[in-house]
Amino acid sequence: MSPFYRPTAQMSEDPATLIASASHESLPASLKPTLAQILIPHHASFDLIPLPRLRDRAILMCAALPHIFSLWEMKLDIYTRNALICETRDTSSGSVSQPWDMRSWRAAPWFLSKWKMVVDAGDVETSFSLPGIPGLWM
């Protein structure tokens, strides 16, 4: 279970307060929890993906359509089938890429096709990259 999930949180609470209380100042913006991560139970492995909008949509889709959308299948794709890869160097500048930087991550074309319900075509710069998908609640 995700450490960000707050089972006692109320939908009537102020979203900014909920996010602030669940987050740590030392977390990079791309890894700060979203409202979906706080309100909906999910596996902690999704908290490590520095693409807030992808995390949000995946968690929301699983909660809304559990018989259609499988977080487990997506987790297998990401962590065992190498669907998302962190580049070690920024090809444009030659500098070292950081794993918490959204711009460091690339997606396999098959992943983008399979999970198009959580990744908008407009969010993708090329057919092989996820240029850092901004969060729904940032």
N, C-alpha and C positions, 0 to 999 in steps of 0.2 A: 504494500500500500504506500502511496506517495506521502512523504512527510508534509507536503503542502495541503493535503486534503484536511478540511476542518468539518467533521461530522456535526458539530454543534452550531455551525454558522447558519444564520437565517437569511433568507432571500431579501428580507426587508432591511438588512444592514447596508450601510454605505459601502459601495464597491471599492472605493479608494482606500477606505479604512481596512477592509478585509485584506486587500492586496498588500498594504503596508504591514499589517500584523503578521502575515504569513511569509513575508520576504525578509531577506537579510541585506544590509547595506553593501556587503562585499560582493554580492552576486552581480554579474554583468547584466545589463538590461535584457539581453536575449535569453537569459535563463531565469529571470524573475517570474514568479508564478502568475498565471492569468486567473481570471475569475472562475473559469471552468475547472482549472486544476484545484482550486480551493473548494468549490461546491460539489464536485462530482468525483466519486471514488475511482481511482485508476492506478495502474501499475507505476511504480517509481521510475522505471526505465524511460518512460516518456518525458520525465522531468529533465533528462539529460540532453534532449534534442534542442539545440539553440534556434529553433524556428517556432516562435510563439503561436503564430496563426495555424501552422500545421498541427501543433499540439492541441490547441483549442478545438479546431474542427474535428480532429480524430476523437477526442474525448466526448465532444457533443454528439457526434454521429453515433458513437457506440452507445451512449445513454439513450438517445432517441430511437435508434433502430438496431437493437442488439442482435436480432436474428439476421440482419443484412450486413452490418458492419462489424468486423472482428478486429479489435485492438490486438488480439493475440496474433492474428495473421500479419497485421502490419508490423508488429514487433519482430516477428520472424524475418520478414522481408528486410527490415532495417538492420537488425543485429546479426543475422546469420546468412542472409543472401546478398549482403553488401549493396543494398539499394541506395544508401546514403554514404558518401565518402567524404572525409575531411581532408582537404588538400593541405599538404605541409608547407607549400610555398605559394605566395600570391604571384601568379604568372605575369601580371602586368607590371608589378614593381620589383619582383624578385625577393621581397621581404618574407620573413617567416610568418605563416598564418597561425592564428590561435583557434583552438577548437571551440571556444565559446563565441567566436565571431560568426554571425550568420553568413557572411560572404565567403567563408572558408568551405562551405558544404556544397557538394554536387550530388545530383540525383541521377540514377540510371534512367534512360528513356522508358524502359518497361515499367519502372516504379511510377513515373509520372502518368503513364497511361492507366495502369491498374488502379491507382488511388486518385484519379482526377476529381473525385467528389470532395477531396480535402485540399487539393492543390489547384488553384485557378490557373488557366493558361496565361492570363495577364500577369500573374505573379512570377512567371518564369522567363528569364532573360533569353535563354537559348534552350534547345531541346535537351541539353544535358545539365543545366545548372538551376539551382534554386538560389537566387541572388539575395536571400535574406528576406523572408516573408514577414512583413510587419504584423504585429499582434492585433487582435480584435479589441482588446482592452489594455492599452498601454498608457 
